Amino acid sequence: MNTHLFNSLVLMVAPESSSFWKLRDGEDLLMVTILLLVLAGCVVLAVVSLMLFYKIRAMLNPAAEAQESKTFWQHFTGLKPLHQERELMMEHAYDDIHELDNPTPPWFMYLFYGTIAFAAVYLAIFEVFKTGDDQLQEYTQEVAIAEQQREEYIKKVAGSINENSVTVLKDAKSIGEGQVLFTQYCTACHGANAEGKVGPNLTDEYWLHGGNVKSIFHVVTEGVPEKGMISWKKQLNPLQIQQVSSYILSLQGTKPAGAKEPQGEKEATPVAMN
């Protein structure tokens, strides 16, 4: 069942209790589905038990069964006593096999009418009054919530990273994410392999503003306006700046083709981590 459809129906029946019944995620919907299936199973078991009971009673005492009036259960199931089955027998027979002209059971018709009623309610909620969210809207909302949670987590983690506490990341995942960021934001000035274009070569031992992780973190964060290096602190959070700084340091000594001539002062830097 669609989560928002269930919520809308509950609001129509008991609006004051909506905060308790509101399904918040897939686990809630799964629990409700399991409960409904268990309930349906109990109903089916009760129906089968009653059917067996009436069948056995009719077989054991057909005379008494013939004298009884039609019960509610017989009306509901559309069943007739065994002694009345001859009235349903069709004229043709094949190899002495007779066919009964049984009508569609009322319970099946009730179920069929119920699906029509459900479709009408669904159509009214989602297509006519537009009070429910369709699958695309649900997906968009869930993605937005997940993105918000991700940003909150990143802010929480990145909040502890600053110019004084930053360290070099060496795990493959962090280096890979730093490479993605470098490719997206830095290649225009420093080249695809950090060989240097408008900006300096970042793979040699010479640095204009320091070659340790704290110096690189500061330059990326604050920029160098007089040299055309913009500040990236509005586009990148501290964790991302730490990742791209670590990736830059991992390129030391790679000697890419077409590397720009050294600029700045020579400084000892960590060896390449590739």
WONOR-V933941 format. One record per residue. RES is the residue in three letters. PSI is psi as a letter, one per 30 degrees, with the letter a starting at -180 (* if undefined). Layout:
res = {RES RES}
psi = {PSI PSI}
This chain:
res = {MET ASN THR HIS LEU PHE ASN SER LEU VAL LEU MET VAL ALA PRO GLU SER SER SER PHE TRP LYS LEU ARG ASP GLY GLU ASP LEU LEU MET VAL THR ILE LEU LEU LEU VAL LEU ALA GLY CYS VAL VAL LEU ALA VAL VAL SER LEU MET LEU PHE TYR LYS ILE ARG ALA MET LEU ASN PRO ALA ALA GLU ALA GLN GLU SER LYS THR PHE TRP GLN HIS PHE THR GLY LEU LYS PRO LEU HIS GLN GLU ARG GLU LEU MET MET GLU HIS ALA TYR ASP ASP ILE HIS GLU LEU ASP ASN PRO THR PRO PRO TRP PHE MET TYR LEU PHE TYR GLY THR ILE ALA PHE ALA ALA VAL TYR LEU ALA ILE PHE GLU VAL PHE LYS THR GLY ASP ASP GLN LEU GLN GLU TYR THR GLN GLU VAL ALA ILE ALA GLU GLN GLN ARG GLU GLU TYR ILE LYS LYS VAL ALA GLY SER ILE ASN GLU ASN SER VAL THR VAL LEU LYS ASP ALA LYS SER ILE GLY GLU GLY GLN VAL LEU PHE THR GLN TYR CYS THR ALA CYS HIS GLY ALA ASN ALA GLU GLY LYS VAL GLY PRO ASN LEU THR ASP GLU TYR TRP LEU HIS GLY GLY ASN VAL LYS SER ILE PHE HIS VAL VAL THR GLU GLY VAL PRO GLU LYS GLY MET ILE SER TRP LYS LYS GLN LEU ASN PRO LEU GLN ILE GLN GLN VAL SER SER TYR ILE LEU SER LEU GLN GLY THR LYS PRO ALA GLY ALA LYS GLU PRO GLN GLY GLU LYS GLU ALA THR PRO VAL ALA MET ASN}
psi = {k k e e e e e e e e e e e i e f g e f e f k k f a e e e e e e e e e e e e e e e e e e e e e e e e e e e e e e e e e e e i e e e e f f k l k l e e e e e f g k l l e f g f f f f k l e l k j h g j k k k i k l k k e e e e e e e e e e e e e e e e e e e e f e e f h f l k a e e e e e e e e e e e e e e e e e e e e e e e f f f k a f f f k l k k f l e e e e e e e e e e e e e f f f e e f l e g g f k c e l l k g f a g k k f g k g l e e e e e e e e e f l i e f g g j l k g f f e k l e e e e e e e e e e e f f f k g f i l k g k l l k k a k k k k l k l k g *}
